[in-house]
Amino acid sequence: MSPALIRIAHYEDAHALHAMVLELAEYSGEKNKVTSSADDFQRYGFADQPAFESLIAEHHGDAVGLSLFFYNFSSWQGTLGVYIQDLYVKPTHRGLGLGRNLIIETARRARQRGADHLRLSVDSDNKSAQHFYQHLGITWREQEQLYQADGENFTTIAEAIN
């Protein structure tokens, strides 16, 4: 199989990005939780101040993988970091190093912007992804837990009166 090209995603790639996120959600057994649309990807990813960036792995012109990421700031370290929200490679193209290459290119781009760390989260039952990340030197931070407020809980917090 010929090598894949990894490139920055553009506005017209929003549909392919969204389709791969749907595939990732289906793979995770969580497709029913996805409420985003390709229009959301266009609106938030390709605005004047984009909420995220994305890399696409392309093989023979077809999108076969993605890294969707955004930048963050560590107040404890005083440094810029990058957070990979979604990393996905289509099952037909796994085992070719595309996931590794997407992470490397994400880290390379982040480093060029001044970042010095990378974060991501992984489903607790996705043992193959956990092993993959650990093999790359991305370690689990036992002292942290991810908390989230969404839906009604988020609205209640956002509309709380002091």
C-alpha atoms as an extended CHARMM CRD file, in Angstrom:
* protein
*
       162  EXT
         1         1  MET       CA              0.0000000000        0.0000000000        0.0000000000  PROA      1               0.0000000000
         2         2  SER       CA              1.4100000000        3.4000000000       -0.9360000000  PROA      2               0.0000000000
         3         3  PRO       CA              2.0480000000        5.8990000000        1.8560000000  PROA      3               0.0000000000
         4         4  ALA       CA             -0.6350000000        8.2570000000        3.0420000000  PROA      4               0.0000000000
         5         5  LEU       CA             -0.2850000000       12.0150000000        2.9650000000  PROA      5               0.0000000000
         6         6  ILE       CA             -0.8960000000       13.8970000000        6.2040000000  PROA      6               0.0000000000
         7         7  ARG       CA             -2.1110000000       17.4360000000        5.6860000000  PROA      7               0.0000000000
         8         8  ILE       CA             -3.9310000000       20.2000000000        7.4930000000  PROA      8               0.0000000000
         9         9  ALA       CA             -7.7140000000       20.0550000000        7.0330000000  PROA      9               0.0000000000
        10        10  HSD       CA             -9.5380000000       22.7840000000        5.1260000000  PROA      10              0.0000000000
        11        11  TYR       CA            -13.1030000000       24.1070000000        5.1500000000  PROA      11              0.0000000000
        12        12  GLU       CA            -14.1620000000       21.6990000000        2.4070000000  PROA      12              0.0000000000
        13        13  ASP       CA            -12.9430000000       18.7480000000        4.5280000000  PROA      13              0.0000000000
        14        14  ALA       CA            -15.5790000000       19.3350000000        7.2280000000  PROA      14              0.0000000000
        15        15  HSD       CA            -17.8620000000       16.5970000000        5.8730000000  PROA      15              0.0000000000
        16        16  ALA       CA            -15.0210000000       14.0430000000        5.8190000000  PROA      16              0.0000000000
        17        17  LEU       CA            -13.9650000000       15.0500000000        9.3490000000  PROA      17              0.0000000000
        18        18  HSD       CA            -17.4980000000       14.6900000000       10.6410000000  PROA      18              0.0000000000
        19        19  ALA       CA            -17.9470000000       11.3360000000        8.9010000000  PROA      19              0.0000000000
        20        20  MET       CA            -14.7940000000        9.9820000000       10.5500000000  PROA      20              0.0000000000
        21        21  VAL       CA            -15.9010000000       11.2720000000       13.9620000000  PROA      21              0.0000000000
        22        22  LEU       CA            -19.1720000000        9.3700000000       13.4290000000  PROA      22              0.0000000000
        23        23  GLU       CA            -17.1650000000        6.2360000000       12.5730000000  PROA      23              0.0000000000
        24        24  LEU       CA            -15.0680000000        6.7080000000       15.7240000000  PROA      24              0.0000000000
        25        25  ALA       CA            -18.2220000000        7.0790000000       17.8230000000  PROA      25              0.0000000000
        26        26  GLU       CA            -19.7010000000        3.9620000000       16.2380000000  PROA      26              0.0000000000
        27        27  TYR       CA            -16.4730000000        2.0420000000       16.9080000000  PROA      27              0.0000000000
        28        28  SER       CA            -16.7170000000        3.1720000000       20.5430000000  PROA      28              0.0000000000
        29        29  GLY       CA            -20.3790000000        2.1360000000       20.7500000000  PROA      29              0.0000000000
        30        30  GLU       CA            -21.3700000000        5.7650000000       21.3520000000  PROA      30              0.0000000000
        31        31  LYS       CA            -22.7590000000        6.8860000000       17.9730000000  PROA      31              0.0000000000
        32        32  ASN       CA            -26.1150000000        7.7440000000       19.5450000000  PROA      32              0.0000000000
        33        33  LYS       CA            -24.3590000000       10.4620000000       21.5850000000  PROA      33              0.0000000000
        34        34  VAL       CA            -23.1020000000       12.3960000000       18.5500000000  PROA      34              0.0000000000
        35        35  THR       CA            -25.2410000000       15.4580000000       17.8790000000  PROA      35              0.0000000000
        36        36  SER       CA            -22.7250000000       17.4750000000       15.8540000000  PROA      36              0.0000000000
        37        37  SER       CA            -22.9920000000       18.1060000000       12.1230000000  PROA      37              0.0000000000
        38        38  ALA       CA            -20.5490000000       18.8720000000        9.3410000000  PROA      38              0.0000000000
        39        39  ASP       CA            -21.8980000000       22.4380000000        9.4850000000  PROA      39              0.0000000000
        40        40  ASP       CA            -20.7180000000       22.6400000000       13.1150000000  PROA      40              0.0000000000
        41        41  PHE       CA            -17.2480000000       21.5680000000       12.0010000000  PROA      41              0.0000000000
        42        42  GLN       CA            -17.2330000000       24.2570000000        9.3130000000  PROA      42              0.0000000000
        43        43  ARG       CA            -18.5380000000       26.9490000000       11.6650000000  PROA      43              0.0000000000
        44        44  TYR       CA            -16.2020000000       26.2290000000       14.6000000000  PROA      44              0.0000000000
        45        45  GLY       CA            -13.1310000000       24.8090000000       12.8930000000  PROA      45              0.0000000000
        46        46  PHE       CA            -12.7460000000       27.2360000000       10.0480000000  PROA      46              0.0000000000
        47        47  ALA       CA            -13.8710000000       30.5570000000       11.5160000000  PROA      47              0.0000000000
        48        48  ASP       CA            -11.6750000000       33.6440000000       11.9770000000  PROA      48              0.0000000000
        49        49  GLN       CA            -10.7470000000       32.2750000000       15.4060000000  PROA      49              0.0000000000
        50        50  PRO       CA            -11.0830000000       28.4970000000       14.9750000000  PROA      50              0.0000000000
        51        51  ALA       CA            -11.9800000000       26.3990000000       18.0150000000  PROA      51              0.0000000000
        52        52  PHE       CA             -9.8960000000       23.5050000000       16.7070000000  PROA      52              0.0000000000
        53        53  GLU       CA             -7.4960000000       22.4040000000       14.0210000000  PROA      53              0.0000000000
        54        54  SER       CA             -7.3710000000       19.0670000000       12.3070000000  PROA      54              0.0000000000
        55        55  LEU       CA             -4.9880000000       16.9280000000       10.3360000000  PROA      55              0.0000000000
        56        56  ILE       CA             -6.1950000000       14.4620000000        7.7390000000  PROA      56              0.0000000000
        57        57  ALA       CA             -4.4370000000       11.2960000000        6.6270000000  PROA      57              0.0000000000
        58        58  GLU       CA             -5.2470000000       10.8760000000        2.9590000000  PROA      58              0.0000000000
        59        59  HSD       CA             -4.6660000000        7.8060000000        0.7900000000  PROA      59              0.0000000000
        60        60  HSD       CA             -5.3410000000        8.0260000000       -2.9410000000  PROA      60              0.0000000000
        61        61  GLY       CA             -7.4010000000       11.1570000000       -2.3010000000  PROA      61              0.0000000000
        62        62  ASP       CA             -9.6050000000        9.5350000000        0.3510000000  PROA      62              0.0000000000
        63        63  ALA       CA             -9.6170000000       10.7060000000        3.9690000000  PROA      63              0.0000000000
        64        64  VAL       CA             -8.6230000000        7.6750000000        6.0570000000  PROA      64              0.0000000000
        65        65  GLY       CA             -7.6110000000        9.2400000000        9.3690000000  PROA      65              0.0000000000
        66        66  LEU       CA             -7.7230000000       12.3790000000       11.4730000000  PROA      66              0.0000000000
        67        67  SER       CA             -6.2970000000       14.1720000000       14.4430000000  PROA      67              0.0000000000
        68        68  LEU       CA             -8.6290000000       16.8850000000       15.7280000000  PROA      68              0.0000000000
        69        69  PHE       CA             -6.8870000000       19.0800000000       18.2950000000  PROA      69              0.0000000000
        70        70  PHE       CA             -6.8270000000       22.4270000000       20.0560000000  PROA      70              0.0000000000
        71        71  TYR       CA             -4.4050000000       24.3640000000       22.2210000000  PROA      71              0.0000000000
        72        72  ASN       CA             -4.5630000000       24.8040000000       25.9830000000  PROA      72              0.0000000000
        73        73  PHE       CA             -2.5790000000       26.4960000000       28.6990000000  PROA      73              0.0000000000
        74        74  SER       CA             -1.1560000000       24.8500000000       31.8060000000  PROA      74              0.0000000000
        75        75  SER       CA             -1.4500000000       27.3400000000       34.6330000000  PROA      75              0.0000000000
        76        76  TRP       CA              0.8310000000       25.1890000000       36.8200000000  PROA      76              0.0000000000
        77        77  GLN       CA              3.5800000000       24.8820000000       34.2240000000  PROA      77              0.0000000000
        78        78  GLY       CA              3.0020000000       28.2470000000       32.5690000000  PROA      78              0.0000000000
        79        79  THR       CA              3.2130000000       26.6120000000       29.1680000000  PROA      79              0.0000000000
        80        80  LEU       CA              1.1720000000       26.0060000000       26.0600000000  PROA      80              0.0000000000
        81        81  GLY       CA             -0.0450000000       22.4880000000       25.3230000000  PROA      81              0.0000000000
        82        82  VAL       CA             -2.0660000000       20.6590000000       22.7300000000  PROA      82              0.0000000000
        83        83  TYR       CA             -5.0910000000       18.4670000000       23.4150000000  PROA      83              0.0000000000
        84        84  ILE       CA             -6.0530000000       15.7910000000       20.9040000000  PROA      84              0.0000000000
        85        85  GLN       CA             -9.8300000000       15.5650000000       21.0340000000  PROA      85              0.0000000000
        86        86  ASP       CA            -10.1680000000       12.8650000000       18.3870000000  PROA      86              0.0000000000
        87        87  LEU       CA             -7.6540000000       10.5050000000       16.8080000000  PROA      87              0.0000000000
        88        88  TYR       CA             -9.0260000000        8.0430000000       14.2860000000  PROA      88              0.0000000000
        89        89  VAL       CA             -7.7820000000        5.7860000000       11.5180000000  PROA      89              0.0000000000
        90        90  LYS       CA            -10.2230000000        3.7850000000        9.4210000000  PROA      90              0.0000000000
        91        91  PRO       CA            -10.0010000000        0.0440000000       10.1630000000  PROA      91              0.0000000000
        92        92  THR       CA             -8.8820000000       -0.6600000000        6.5790000000  PROA      92              0.0000000000
        93        93  HSD       CA             -5.7840000000        1.4880000000        7.1310000000  PROA      93              0.0000000000
        94        94  ARG       CA             -4.7680000000        0.5130000000       10.6580000000  PROA      94              0.0000000000
        95        95  GLY       CA             -1.3790000000       -1.0430000000       11.2740000000  PROA      95              0.0000000000
        96        96  LEU       CA              0.3360000000        1.2590000000        8.7620000000  PROA      96              0.0000000000
        97        97  GLY       CA              1.6060000000        3.7930000000       11.2910000000  PROA      97              0.0000000000
        98        98  LEU       CA             -0.9930000000        6.4440000000       10.4420000000  PROA      98              0.0000000000
        99        99  GLY       CA             -2.1370000000        6.9670000000       14.0450000000  PROA      99              0.0000000000
       100       100  ARG       CA              1.4700000000        7.3480000000       15.1420000000  PROA      100             0.0000000000
       101       101  ASN       CA              2.1990000000        9.7360000000       12.2730000000  PROA      101             0.0000000000
       102       102  LEU       CA             -0.8970000000       11.8140000000       13.0390000000  PROA      102             0.0000000000
       103       103  ILE       CA              0.2220000000       12.1790000000       16.6580000000  PROA      103             0.0000000000
       104       104  ILE       CA              3.7740000000       13.0510000000       15.6050000000  PROA      104             0.0000000000
       105       105  GLU       CA              2.5730000000       15.6940000000       13.1520000000  PROA      105             0.0000000000
       106       106  THR       CA              0.1530000000       17.1180000000       15.7340000000  PROA      106             0.0000000000
       107       107  ALA       CA              2.9940000000       17.3580000000       18.2700000000  PROA      107             0.0000000000
       108       108  ARG       CA              5.3470000000       18.8340000000       15.6600000000  PROA      108             0.0000000000
       109       109  ARG       CA              2.8630000000       21.5740000000       14.7440000000  PROA      109             0.0000000000
       110       110  ALA       CA              2.1340000000       22.2930000000       18.4020000000  PROA      110             0.0000000000
       111       111  ARG       CA              5.8390000000       22.5070000000       19.2000000000  PROA      111             0.0000000000
       112       112  GLN       CA              6.2790000000       25.0290000000       16.3770000000  PROA      112             0.0000000000
       113       113  ARG       CA              3.6620000000       27.1670000000       18.1560000000  PROA      113             0.0000000000
       114       114  GLY       CA              5.5200000000       26.8740000000       21.4490000000  PROA      114             0.0000000000
       115       115  ALA       CA              3.6890000000       23.9530000000       23.0720000000  PROA      115             0.0000000000
       116       116  ASP       CA              5.6240000000       21.5960000000       25.3050000000  PROA      116             0.0000000000
       117       117  HSD       CA              3.0600000000       18.9480000000       26.2040000000  PROA      117             0.0000000000
       118       118  LEU       CA              0.2880000000       16.8450000000       24.6850000000  PROA      118             0.0000000000
       119       119  ARG       CA             -2.8430000000       15.5680000000       26.3710000000  PROA      119             0.0000000000
       120       120  LEU       CA             -5.7070000000       13.3370000000       25.3250000000  PROA      120             0.0000000000
       121       121  SER       CA             -8.2800000000       11.0990000000       26.9060000000  PROA      121             0.0000000000
       122       122  VAL       CA             -9.2280000000        7.5630000000       26.0280000000  PROA      122             0.0000000000
       123       123  ASP       CA            -12.2640000000        5.4670000000       26.8750000000  PROA      123             0.0000000000
       124       124  SER       CA            -11.5600000000        3.3700000000       29.9550000000  PROA      124             0.0000000000
       125       125  ASP       CA            -12.4950000000        0.1480000000       28.1440000000  PROA      125             0.0000000000
       126       126  ASN       CA            -10.4410000000        0.8450000000       24.9910000000  PROA      126             0.0000000000
       127       127  LYS       CA             -7.4370000000       -1.2540000000       25.9750000000  PROA      127             0.0000000000
       128       128  SER       CA             -5.8870000000       -1.3120000000       22.4940000000  PROA      128             0.0000000000
       129       129  ALA       CA             -5.8070000000        2.5070000000       22.3490000000  PROA      129             0.0000000000
       130       130  GLN       CA             -4.3760000000        2.6640000000       25.8790000000  PROA      130             0.0000000000
       131       131  HSD       CA             -1.6020000000        0.2540000000       24.8980000000  PROA      131             0.0000000000
       132       132  PHE       CA             -0.9440000000        2.2370000000       21.6960000000  PROA      132             0.0000000000
       133       133  TYR       CA             -0.5880000000        5.5370000000       23.5870000000  PROA      133             0.0000000000
       134       134  GLN       CA              1.6020000000        3.9980000000       26.2770000000  PROA      134             0.0000000000
       135       135  HSD       CA              3.8420000000        2.4980000000       23.5940000000  PROA      135             0.0000000000
       136       136  LEU       CA              4.3350000000        6.0390000000       22.2370000000  PROA      136             0.0000000000
       137       137  GLY       CA              5.2690000000        7.3500000000       25.6920000000  PROA      137             0.0000000000
       138       138  ILE       CA              1.9070000000        8.9880000000       26.4400000000  PROA      138             0.0000000000
       139       139  THR       CA              1.1860000000        8.0270000000       30.0170000000  PROA      139             0.0000000000
       140       140  TRP       CA             -1.9910000000        7.8250000000       32.0750000000  PROA      140             0.0000000000
       141       141  ARG       CA             -2.1440000000       10.3980000000       34.8520000000  PROA      141             0.0000000000
       142       142  GLU       CA             -3.5290000000        8.4220000000       37.7470000000  PROA      142             0.0000000000
       143       143  GLN       CA             -3.8750000000       11.5200000000       39.9260000000  PROA      143             0.0000000000
       144       144  GLU       CA             -6.4320000000       13.1170000000       37.5770000000  PROA      144             0.0000000000
       145       145  GLN       CA            -10.0400000000       12.3340000000       36.7240000000  PROA      145             0.0000000000
       146       146  LEU       CA            -12.0240000000       13.9110000000       33.9400000000  PROA      146             0.0000000000
       147       147  TYR       CA            -15.2350000000       15.6580000000       35.0040000000  PROA      147             0.0000000000
       148       148  GLN       CA            -17.7870000000       17.1400000000       32.6570000000  PROA      148             0.0000000000
       149       149  ALA       CA            -21.0280000000       19.0950000000       32.8460000000  PROA      149             0.0000000000
       150       150  ASP       CA            -23.2170000000       19.0870000000       29.7760000000  PROA      150             0.0000000000
       151       151  GLY       CA            -26.8560000000       19.3700000000       28.7810000000  PROA      151             0.0000000000
       152       152  GLU       CA            -29.0920000000       20.4150000000       31.6540000000  PROA      152             0.0000000000
       153       153  ASN       CA            -26.2330000000       20.3510000000       34.1430000000  PROA      153             0.0000000000
       154       154  PHE       CA            -24.2000000000       22.8090000000       32.0740000000  PROA      154             0.0000000000
       155       155  THR       CA            -27.2150000000       25.0560000000       31.5460000000  PROA      155             0.0000000000
       156       156  THR       CA            -27.9490000000       25.0830000000       35.2830000000  PROA      156             0.0000000000
       157       157  ILE       CA            -24.3700000000       26.1070000000       36.0600000000  PROA      157             0.0000000000
       158       158  ALA       CA            -24.2590000000       28.7210000000       33.2880000000  PROA      158             0.0000000000
       159       159  GLU       CA            -27.5490000000       30.2800000000       34.3840000000  PROA      159             0.0000000000
       160       160  ALA       CA            -26.8540000000       30.1750000000       38.1270000000  PROA      160             0.0000000000
       161       161  ILE       CA            -27.3870000000       33.4590000000       39.9070000000  PROA      161             0.0000000000
       162       162  ASN       CA            -24.7420000000       34.4140000000       42.4410000000  PROA      162             0.0000000000
